[in-house]
Amino acid sequence: MDGRIERVIEDKGFGFLKDSLGTERFFHASQVQNLPGKFTKAALVNRAVTFDPDKGPKGDRAVNVRLTD
């Protein structure tokens, strides 16, 4: 599925992205497959991604996140 990273919480190691259908999804830094350096807002916010949709204990989440731009 396609999406775009909306928010990154650097000190907690997670963020949120919005998929192509408009659903907000949680993702953990460990799920970013091709992270270019450190997990920072500057490096990730507004970047296009592909991912596998999943359900976590607290709702929708993204796994196997790959930056595409």
PDB file of N, CA, C and O in Angstrom:
ATOM      1  N   MET A   1       0.850  -1.167   0.000  1.00  0.00           N
ATOM      2  CA  MET A   1       0.000   0.000   0.000  1.00  0.00           C
ATOM      3  C   MET A   1       0.902   1.239   0.000  1.00  0.00           C
ATOM      4  O   MET A   1       2.021   1.196   0.512  1.00  0.00           O
ATOM      5  N   ASP A   2       0.419   2.321  -0.566  1.00  0.00           N
ATOM      6  CA  ASP A   2       1.165   3.578  -0.626  1.00  0.00           C
ATOM      7  C   ASP A   2       0.700   4.537   0.463  1.00  0.00           C
ATOM      8  O   ASP A   2      -0.437   4.469   0.931  1.00  0.00           O
ATOM      9  N   GLY A   3       1.608   5.434   0.855  1.00  0.00           N
ATOM     10  CA  GLY A   3       1.259   6.438   1.841  1.00  0.00           C
ATOM     11  C   GLY A   3       2.308   7.521   1.937  1.00  0.00           C
ATOM     12  O   GLY A   3       3.222   7.595   1.115  1.00  0.00           O
ATOM     13  N   ARG A   4       2.168   8.366   2.954  1.00  0.00           N
ATOM     14  CA  ARG A   4       3.101   9.472   3.181  1.00  0.00           C
ATOM     15  C   ARG A   4       3.255   9.660   4.687  1.00  0.00           C
ATOM     16  O   ARG A   4       2.268   9.657   5.422  1.00  0.00           O
ATOM     17  N   ILE A   5       4.497   9.824   5.142  1.00  0.00           N
ATOM     18  CA  ILE A   5       4.756  10.021   6.562  1.00  0.00           C
ATOM     19  C   ILE A   5       4.260  11.397   6.974  1.00  0.00           C
ATOM     20  O   ILE A   5       4.607  12.406   6.360  1.00  0.00           O
ATOM     21  N   GLU A   6       3.444  11.425   8.020  1.00  0.00           N
ATOM     22  CA  GLU A   6       2.836  12.661   8.516  1.00  0.00           C
ATOM     23  C   GLU A   6       3.562  13.231   9.733  1.00  0.00           C
ATOM     24  O   GLU A   6       3.835  14.430   9.793  1.00  0.00           O
ATOM     25  N   ARG A   7       3.875  12.361  10.709  1.00  0.00           N
ATOM     26  CA  ARG A   7       4.496  12.810  11.965  1.00  0.00           C
ATOM     27  C   ARG A   7       5.540  11.797  12.411  1.00  0.00           C
ATOM     28  O   ARG A   7       5.402  10.595  12.181  1.00  0.00           O
ATOM     29  N   VAL A   8       6.594  12.311  13.058  1.00  0.00           N
ATOM     30  CA  VAL A   8       7.635  11.467  13.624  1.00  0.00           C
ATOM     31  C   VAL A   8       7.900  11.934  15.049  1.00  0.00           C
ATOM     32  O   VAL A   8       8.118  13.121  15.292  1.00  0.00           O
ATOM     33  N   ILE A   9       7.879  11.004  15.976  1.00  0.00           N
ATOM     34  CA  ILE A   9       8.198  11.281  17.376  1.00  0.00           C
ATOM     35  C   ILE A   9       9.594  10.679  17.608  1.00  0.00           C
ATOM     36  O   ILE A   9       9.730   9.519  17.997  1.00  0.00           O
ATOM     37  N   GLU A  10      10.617  11.494  17.360  1.00  0.00           N
ATOM     38  CA  GLU A  10      12.004  11.015  17.357  1.00  0.00           C
ATOM     39  C   GLU A  10      12.402  10.322  18.656  1.00  0.00           C
ATOM     40  O   GLU A  10      12.938   9.214  18.630  1.00  0.00           O
ATOM     41  N   ASP A  11      12.143  10.967  19.787  1.00  0.00           N
ATOM     42  CA  ASP A  11      12.612  10.432  21.068  1.00  0.00           C
ATOM     43  C   ASP A  11      11.902   9.144  21.490  1.00  0.00           C
ATOM     44  O   ASP A  11      12.400   8.421  22.352  1.00  0.00           O
ATOM     45  N   LYS A  12      10.763   8.857  20.901  1.00  0.00           N
ATOM     46  CA  LYS A  12      10.015   7.634  21.215  1.00  0.00           C
ATOM     47  C   LYS A  12      10.246   6.536  20.172  1.00  0.00           C
ATOM     48  O   LYS A  12       9.934   5.372  20.425  1.00  0.00           O
ATOM     49  N   GLY A  13      10.794   6.894  18.994  1.00  0.00           N
ATOM     50  CA  GLY A  13      11.089   5.903  17.969  1.00  0.00           C
ATOM     51  C   GLY A  13       9.900   5.409  17.187  1.00  0.00           C
ATOM     52  O   GLY A  13       9.874   4.261  16.743  1.00  0.00           O
ATOM     53  N   PHE A  14       8.903   6.280  17.012  1.00  0.00           N
ATOM     54  CA  PHE A  14       7.759   5.895  16.198  1.00  0.00           C
ATOM     55  C   PHE A  14       7.197   7.113  15.482  1.00  0.00           C
ATOM     56  O   PHE A  14       7.623   8.245  15.710  1.00  0.00           O
ATOM     57  N   GLY A  15       6.232   6.852  14.613  1.00  0.00           N
ATOM     58  CA  GLY A  15       5.589   7.930  13.880  1.00  0.00           C
ATOM     59  C   GLY A  15       4.242   7.481  13.349  1.00  0.00           C
ATOM     60  O   GLY A  15       3.745   6.400  13.668  1.00  0.00           O
ATOM     61  N   PHE A  16       3.668   8.349  12.528  1.00  0.00           N
ATOM     62  CA  PHE A  16       2.373   8.064  11.926  1.00  0.00           C
ATOM     63  C   PHE A  16       2.439   8.422  10.452  1.00  0.00           C
ATOM     64  O   PHE A  16       3.049   9.418  10.064  1.00  0.00           O
ATOM     65  N   LEU A  17       1.806   7.601   9.650  1.00  0.00           N
ATOM     66  CA  LEU A  17       1.709   7.895   8.227  1.00  0.00           C
ATOM     67  C   LEU A  17       0.250   7.846   7.833  1.00  0.00           C
ATOM     68  O   LEU A  17      -0.584   7.294   8.550  1.00  0.00           O
ATOM     69  N   LYS A  18      -0.045   8.420   6.699  1.00  0.00           N
ATOM     70  CA  LYS A  18      -1.410   8.390   6.175  1.00  0.00           C
ATOM     71  C   LYS A  18      -1.362   7.594   4.883  1.00  0.00           C
ATOM     72  O   LYS A  18      -0.572   7.892   3.987  1.00  0.00           O
ATOM     73  N   ASP A  19      -2.216   6.573   4.793  1.00  0.00           N
ATOM     74  CA  ASP A  19      -2.227   5.753   3.586  1.00  0.00           C
ATOM     75  C   ASP A  19      -3.015   6.432   2.469  1.00  0.00           C
ATOM     76  O   ASP A  19      -3.617   7.486   2.675  1.00  0.00           O
ATOM     77  N   SER A  20      -3.005   5.830   1.301  1.00  0.00           N
ATOM     78  CA  SER A  20      -3.640   6.435   0.125  1.00  0.00           C
ATOM     79  C   SER A  20      -5.155   6.557   0.258  1.00  0.00           C
ATOM     80  O   SER A  20      -5.787   7.263  -0.527  1.00  0.00           O
ATOM     81  N   LEU A  21      -5.746   5.880   1.243  1.00  0.00           N
ATOM     82  CA  LEU A  21      -7.186   5.978   1.485  1.00  0.00           C
ATOM     83  C   LEU A  21      -7.509   6.991   2.581  1.00  0.00           C
ATOM     84  O   LEU A  21      -8.678   7.217   2.894  1.00  0.00           O
ATOM     85  N   GLY A  22      -6.472   7.605   3.166  1.00  0.00           N
ATOM     86  CA  GLY A  22      -6.669   8.615   4.198  1.00  0.00           C
ATOM     87  C   GLY A  22      -6.653   8.092   5.623  1.00  0.00           C
ATOM     88  O   GLY A  22      -6.920   8.850   6.555  1.00  0.00           O
ATOM     89  N   THR A  23      -6.345   6.810   5.817  1.00  0.00           N
ATOM     90  CA  THR A  23      -6.282   6.233   7.155  1.00  0.00           C
ATOM     91  C   THR A  23      -4.921   6.503   7.782  1.00  0.00           C
ATOM     92  O   THR A  23      -3.884   6.266   7.164  1.00  0.00           O
ATOM     93  N   GLU A  24      -4.935   7.002   9.015  1.00  0.00           N
ATOM     94  CA  GLU A  24      -3.680   7.223   9.725  1.00  0.00           C
ATOM     95  C   GLU A  24      -3.231   5.910  10.345  1.00  0.00           C
ATOM     96  O   GLU A  24      -4.029   5.186  10.942  1.00  0.00           O
ATOM     97  N   ARG A  25      -1.933   5.608  10.195  1.00  0.00           N
ATOM     98  CA  ARG A  25      -1.381   4.360  10.700  1.00  0.00           C
ATOM     99  C   ARG A  25      -0.115   4.618  11.501  1.00  0.00           C
ATOM    100  O   ARG A  25       0.722   5.431  11.109  1.00  0.00           O
ATOM    101  N   PHE A  26       0.021   3.927  12.617  1.00  0.00           N
ATOM    102  CA  PHE A  26       1.213   3.953  13.452  1.00  0.00           C
ATOM    103  C   PHE A  26       2.323   3.158  12.760  1.00  0.00           C
ATOM    104  O   PHE A  26       2.039   2.172  12.081  1.00  0.00           O
ATOM    105  N   PHE A  27       3.573   3.571  12.922  1.00  0.00           N
ATOM    106  CA  PHE A  27       4.701   2.733  12.515  1.00  0.00           C
ATOM    107  C   PHE A  27       5.848   2.930  13.491  1.00  0.00           C
ATOM    108  O   PHE A  27       6.021   4.012  14.051  1.00  0.00           O
ATOM    109  N   HIS A  28       6.624   1.882  13.688  1.00  0.00           N
ATOM    110  CA  HIS A  28       7.786   1.928  14.572  1.00  0.00           C
ATOM    111  C   HIS A  28       9.039   2.092  13.723  1.00  0.00           C
ATOM    112  O   HIS A  28       9.092   1.619  12.588  1.00  0.00           O
ATOM    113  N   ALA A  29      10.040   2.761  14.272  1.00  0.00           N
ATOM    114  CA  ALA A  29      11.298   2.997  13.543  1.00  0.00           C
ATOM    115  C   ALA A  29      11.910   1.693  13.042  1.00  0.00           C
ATOM    116  O   ALA A  29      12.513   1.670  11.969  1.00  0.00           O
ATOM    117  N   SER A  30      11.766   0.625  13.790  1.00  0.00           N
ATOM    118  CA  SER A  30      12.354  -0.662  13.390  1.00  0.00           C
ATOM    119  C   SER A  30      11.710  -1.232  12.130  1.00  0.00           C
ATOM    120  O   SER A  30      12.264  -2.145  11.517  1.00  0.00           O
ATOM    121  N   GLN A  31      10.546  -0.706  11.733  1.00  0.00           N
ATOM    122  CA  GLN A  31       9.850  -1.189  10.540  1.00  0.00           C
ATOM    123  C   GLN A  31      10.264  -0.457   9.264  1.00  0.00           C
ATOM    124  O   GLN A  31       9.844  -0.844   8.173  1.00  0.00           O
ATOM    125  N   VAL A  32      11.078   0.592   9.381  1.00  0.00           N
ATOM    126  CA  VAL A  32      11.531   1.330   8.199  1.00  0.00           C
ATOM    127  C   VAL A  32      12.721   0.576   7.619  1.00  0.00           C
ATOM    128  O   VAL A  32      13.800   0.558   8.212  1.00  0.00           O
ATOM    129  N   GLN A  33      12.524  -0.047   6.460  1.00  0.00           N
ATOM    130  CA  GLN A  33      13.507  -0.943   5.871  1.00  0.00           C
ATOM    131  C   GLN A  33      14.744  -0.234   5.315  1.00  0.00           C
ATOM    132  O   GLN A  33      15.850  -0.768   5.401  1.00  0.00           O
ATOM    133  N   ASN A  34      14.571   0.942   4.756  1.00  0.00           N
ATOM    134  CA  ASN A  34      15.688   1.641   4.110  1.00  0.00           C
ATOM    135  C   ASN A  34      15.881   3.028   4.729  1.00  0.00           C
ATOM    136  O   ASN A  34      15.921   4.038   4.026  1.00  0.00           O
ATOM    137  N   LEU A  35      15.997   3.053   6.041  1.00  0.00           N
ATOM    138  CA  LEU A  35      16.157   4.299   6.781  1.00  0.00           C
ATOM    139  C   LEU A  35      17.490   4.959   6.422  1.00  0.00           C
ATOM    140  O   LEU A  35      18.544   4.350   6.601  1.00  0.00           O
ATOM    141  N   PRO A  36      17.457   6.198   5.917  1.00  0.00           N
ATOM    142  CA  PRO A  36      18.688   6.887   5.500  1.00  0.00           C
ATOM    143  C   PRO A  36      19.367   7.589   6.680  1.00  0.00           C
ATOM    144  O   PRO A  36      19.267   8.810   6.804  1.00  0.00           O
ATOM    145  N   GLY A  37      20.033   6.864   7.518  1.00  0.00           N
ATOM    146  CA  GLY A  37      20.673   7.472   8.678  1.00  0.00           C
ATOM    147  C   GLY A  37      19.792   7.359   9.901  1.00  0.00           C
ATOM    148  O   GLY A  37      19.236   6.296  10.176  1.00  0.00           O
ATOM    149  N   LYS A  38      19.663   8.454  10.639  1.00  0.00           N
ATOM    150  CA  LYS A  38      18.917   8.443  11.888  1.00  0.00           C
ATOM    151  C   LYS A  38      17.418   8.676  11.669  1.00  0.00           C
ATOM    152  O   LYS A  38      16.998   9.243  10.660  1.00  0.00           O
ATOM    153  N   PHE A  39      16.644   8.229  12.629  1.00  0.00           N
ATOM    154  CA  PHE A  39      15.187   8.378  12.626  1.00  0.00           C
ATOM    155  C   PHE A  39      14.861   9.793  13.099  1.00  0.00           C
ATOM    156  O   PHE A  39      14.715  10.033  14.298  1.00  0.00           O
ATOM    157  N   THR A  40      14.745  10.738  12.144  1.00  0.00           N
ATOM    158  CA  THR A  40      14.495  12.142  12.489  1.00  0.00           C
ATOM    159  C   THR A  40      13.329  12.701  11.694  1.00  0.00           C
ATOM    160  O   THR A  40      13.003  12.212  10.612  1.00  0.00           O
ATOM    161  N   LYS A  41      12.702  13.741  12.249  1.00  0.00           N
ATOM    162  CA  LYS A  41      11.627  14.426  11.545  1.00  0.00           C
ATOM    163  C   LYS A  41      12.112  14.956  10.206  1.00  0.00           C
ATOM    164  O   LYS A  41      11.450  14.789   9.181  1.00  0.00           O
ATOM    165  N   ALA A  42      13.285  15.601  10.226  1.00  0.00           N
ATOM    166  CA  ALA A  42      13.815  16.216   9.009  1.00  0.00           C
ATOM    167  C   ALA A  42      14.020  15.200   7.895  1.00  0.00           C
ATOM    168  O   ALA A  42      13.808  15.517   6.725  1.00  0.00           O
ATOM    169  N   ALA A  43      14.426  13.992   8.239  1.00  0.00           N
ATOM    170  CA  ALA A  43      14.688  12.969   7.228  1.00  0.00           C
ATOM    171  C   ALA A  43      13.436  12.273   6.727  1.00  0.00           C
ATOM    172  O   ALA A  43      13.453  11.691   5.642  1.00  0.00           O
ATOM    173  N   LEU A  44      12.343  12.316   7.494  1.00  0.00           N
ATOM    174  CA  LEU A  44      11.205  11.461   7.165  1.00  0.00           C
ATOM    175  C   LEU A  44       9.872  12.144   6.893  1.00  0.00           C
ATOM    176  O   LEU A  44       9.105  11.652   6.066  1.00  0.00           O
ATOM    177  N   VAL A  45       9.569  13.245   7.548  1.00  0.00           N
ATOM    178  CA  VAL A  45       8.243  13.855   7.396  1.00  0.00           C
ATOM    179  C   VAL A  45       7.993  14.250   5.946  1.00  0.00           C
ATOM    180  O   VAL A  45       8.837  14.863   5.292  1.00  0.00           O
ATOM    181  N   ASN A  46       6.822  13.883   5.468  1.00  0.00           N
ATOM    182  CA  ASN A  46       6.335  14.145   4.109  1.00  0.00           C
ATOM    183  C   ASN A  46       6.984  13.262   3.040  1.00  0.00           C
ATOM    184  O   ASN A  46       6.838  13.533   1.848  1.00  0.00           O
ATOM    185  N   ARG A  47       7.690  12.220   3.449  1.00  0.00           N
ATOM    186  CA  ARG A  47       8.284  11.283   2.488  1.00  0.00           C
ATOM    187  C   ARG A  47       7.242  10.253   2.057  1.00  0.00           C
ATOM    188  O   ARG A  47       6.431   9.801   2.866  1.00  0.00           O
ATOM    189  N   ALA A  48       7.273   9.892   0.789  1.00  0.00           N
ATOM    190  CA  ALA A  48       6.388   8.859   0.257  1.00  0.00           C
ATOM    191  C   ALA A  48       6.927   7.490   0.661  1.00  0.00           C
ATOM    192  O   ALA A  48       8.139   7.275   0.706  1.00  0.00           O
ATOM    193  N   VAL A  49       6.003   6.558   0.958  1.00  0.00           N
ATOM    194  CA  VAL A  49       6.380   5.224   1.395  1.00  0.00           C
ATOM    195  C   VAL A  49       5.456   4.171   0.789  1.00  0.00           C
ATOM    196  O   VAL A  49       4.354   4.474   0.333  1.00  0.00           O
ATOM    197  N   THR A  50       5.927   2.949   0.799  1.00  0.00           N
ATOM    198  CA  THR A  50       5.072   1.784   0.598  1.00  0.00           C
ATOM    199  C   THR A  50       5.171   0.968   1.877  1.00  0.00           C
ATOM    200  O   THR A  50       6.172   1.049   2.589  1.00  0.00           O
ATOM    201  N   PHE A  51       4.147   0.185   2.175  1.00  0.00           N
ATOM    202  CA  PHE A  51       4.136  -0.593   3.410  1.00  0.00           C
ATOM    203  C   PHE A  51       3.086  -1.681   3.333  1.00  0.00           C
ATOM    204  O   PHE A  51       2.250  -1.703   2.429  1.00  0.00           O
ATOM    205  N   ASP A  52       3.147  -2.583   4.297  1.00  0.00           N
ATOM    206  CA  ASP A  52       2.134  -3.614   4.442  1.00  0.00           C
ATOM    207  C   ASP A  52       1.198  -3.186   5.571  1.00  0.00           C
ATOM    208  O   ASP A  52       1.662  -2.919   6.680  1.00  0.00           O
ATOM    209  N   PRO A  53      -0.103  -3.116   5.316  1.00  0.00           N
ATOM    210  CA  PRO A  53      -1.043  -2.753   6.371  1.00  0.00           C
ATOM    211  C   PRO A  53      -1.181  -3.896   7.371  1.00  0.00           C
ATOM    212  O   PRO A  53      -1.093  -5.070   7.012  1.00  0.00           O
ATOM    213  N   ASP A  54      -1.400  -3.530   8.629  1.00  0.00           N
ATOM    214  CA  ASP A  54      -1.524  -4.517   9.696  1.00  0.00           C
ATOM    215  C   ASP A  54      -2.415  -3.938  10.786  1.00  0.00           C
ATOM    216  O   ASP A  54      -2.667  -2.734  10.812  1.00  0.00           O
ATOM    217  N   LYS A  55      -2.885  -4.781  11.672  1.00  0.00           N
ATOM    218  CA  LYS A  55      -3.660  -4.349  12.841  1.00  0.00           C
ATOM    219  C   LYS A  55      -2.824  -4.625  14.074  1.00  0.00           C
ATOM    220  O   LYS A  55      -2.344  -5.742  14.272  1.00  0.00           O
ATOM    221  N   GLY A  56      -2.649  -3.609  14.902  1.00  0.00           N
ATOM    222  CA  GLY A  56      -1.931  -3.769  16.151  1.00  0.00           C
ATOM    223  C   GLY A  56      -2.900  -3.749  17.310  1.00  0.00           C
ATOM    224  O   GLY A  56      -4.108  -3.627  17.105  1.00  0.00           O
ATOM    225  N   PRO A  57      -2.395  -3.865  18.524  1.00  0.00           N
ATOM    226  CA  PRO A  57      -3.277  -3.869  19.691  1.00  0.00           C
ATOM    227  C   PRO A  57      -4.024  -2.552  19.887  1.00  0.00           C
ATOM    228  O   PRO A  57      -5.057  -2.517  20.557  1.00  0.00           O
ATOM    229  N   LYS A  58      -3.500  -1.457  19.298  1.00  0.00           N
ATOM    230  CA  LYS A  58      -4.148  -0.150  19.458  1.00  0.00           C
ATOM    231  C   LYS A  58      -4.747   0.381  18.158  1.00  0.00           C
ATOM    232  O   LYS A  58      -5.185   1.530  18.105  1.00  0.00           O
ATOM    233  N   GLY A  59      -4.771  -0.450  17.103  1.00  0.00           N
ATOM    234  CA  GLY A  59      -5.377  -0.005  15.853  1.00  0.00           C
ATOM    235  C   GLY A  59      -4.515  -0.258  14.635  1.00  0.00           C
ATOM    236  O   GLY A  59      -3.637  -1.120  14.646  1.00  0.00           O
ATOM    237  N   ASP A  60      -4.778   0.508  13.578  1.00  0.00           N
ATOM    238  CA  ASP A  60      -4.081   0.325  12.306  1.00  0.00           C
ATOM    239  C   ASP A  60      -2.603   0.664  12.451  1.00  0.00           C
ATOM    240  O   ASP A  60      -2.233   1.640  13.103  1.00  0.00           O
ATOM    241  N   ARG A  61      -1.765  -0.168  11.827  1.00  0.00           N
ATOM    242  CA  ARG A  61      -0.333   0.115  11.828  1.00  0.00           C
ATOM    243  C   ARG A  61       0.264  -0.289  10.489  1.00  0.00           C
ATOM    244  O   ARG A  61      -0.359  -0.996   9.697  1.00  0.00           O
ATOM    245  N   ALA A  62       1.480   0.174  10.258  1.00  0.00           N
ATOM    246  CA  ALA A  62       2.198  -0.123   9.027  1.00  0.00           C
ATOM    247  C   ALA A  62       3.452  -0.922   9.382  1.00  0.00           C
ATOM    248  O   ALA A  62       4.169  -0.581  10.323  1.00  0.00           O
ATOM    249  N   VAL A  63       3.709  -1.983   8.625  1.00  0.00           N
ATOM    250  CA  VAL A  63       4.925  -2.781   8.797  1.00  0.00           C
ATOM    251  C   VAL A  63       5.639  -2.861   7.451  1.00  0.00           C
ATOM    252  O   VAL A  63       5.034  -2.613   6.408  1.00  0.00           O
ATOM    253  N   ASN A  64       6.914  -3.204   7.475  1.00  0.00           N
ATOM    254  CA  ASN A  64       7.724  -3.293   6.254  1.00  0.00           C
ATOM    255  C   ASN A  64       7.659  -1.977   5.465  1.00  0.00           C
ATOM    256  O   ASN A  64       7.411  -1.978   4.259  1.00  0.00           O
ATOM    257  N   VAL A  65       7.881  -0.881   6.147  1.00  0.00           N
ATOM    258  CA  VAL A  65       7.810   0.454   5.543  1.00  0.00           C
ATOM    259  C   VAL A  65       9.062   0.708   4.709  1.00  0.00           C
ATOM    260  O   VAL A  65      10.180   0.503   5.181  1.00  0.00           O
ATOM    261  N   ARG A  66       8.873   1.153   3.469  1.00  0.00           N
ATOM    262  CA  ARG A  66      10.000   1.476   2.574  1.00  0.00           C
ATOM    263  C   ARG A  66       9.808   2.866   2.001  1.00  0.00           C
ATOM    264  O   ARG A  66       8.750   3.184   1.458  1.00  0.00           O
ATOM    265  N   LEU A  67      10.836   3.694   2.125  1.00  0.00           N
ATOM    266  CA  LEU A  67      10.806   5.025   1.521  1.00  0.00           C
ATOM    267  C   LEU A  67      10.875   4.878   0.010  1.00  0.00           C
ATOM    268  O   LEU A  67      11.644   4.060  -0.495  1.00  0.00           O
ATOM    269  N   THR A  68      10.082   5.659  -0.722  1.00  0.00           N
ATOM    270  CA  THR A  68      10.069   5.535  -2.184  1.00  0.00           C
ATOM    271  C   THR A  68      10.519   6.799  -2.908  1.00  0.00           C
ATOM    272  O   THR A  68      10.605   6.806  -4.136  1.00  0.00           O
ATOM    273  N   ASP A  69      10.804   7.859  -2.173  1.00  0.00           N
ATOM    274  CA  ASP A  69      11.278   9.086  -2.837  1.00  0.00           C
ATOM    275  C   ASP A  69      12.597   9.544  -2.277  1.00  0.00           C
ATOM    276  O   ASP A  69      13.137  10.557  -2.720  1.00  0.00           O
TER     277      ASP A  69
END
